[in-house]
Amino acid sequence: MLINKYNFLKEQFYSSKEWMIKHPKKVYGYVMLLLTLSFGLIFIQYFYFTPKISTKNNIPNMYSESDQVKAKMDETEKKMETVVKELQLLKTKREKGPLTKNDSLRIEYLFNQYQTLKNGH
């Protein structure tokens, strides 16, 4: 069954190939007609069936939310400044004398807080 279809298609291909070799002017005419029609259809599609694109300018979310982002960055900047000030106070305290265990724990906590604020996590 499948072999019969294969042989039939093979014979059709060879016969159409022979016909094309015997009639090159007709083949050329058919090919040119097909190319002209496809070229014309492209223009018809472009001028009559193009999708309507919105010409209104939409502001991207990145710019509309930038004030919120800027406010958040300013807030983290202020937090970082307070942490740095407290760390500087503890540094001067260390230069004056030995630190207590609570001071060293506070330094470690402030350093971790500073790192999280700096990395944004």
Number of C-alpha atoms within 10 A of each C-alpha: 5 7 8 9 10 11 11 11 12 11 12 12 12 11 12 11 11 11 13 14 11 11 10 11 11 12 14 12 11 12 12 12 12 12 12 11 11 12 11 12 12 10 11 12 10 11 10 8 9 9 8 6 6 7 6 6 6 7 8 8 8 9 10 10 10 11 11 11 13 11 11 12 14 12 12 16 14 12 15 19 13 14 19 15 12 14 18 13 12 17 13 10 13 14 10 9 8 9 13 10 9 9 14 13 11 15 18 13 13 18 15 12 15 20 13 12 16 12 7 9 7
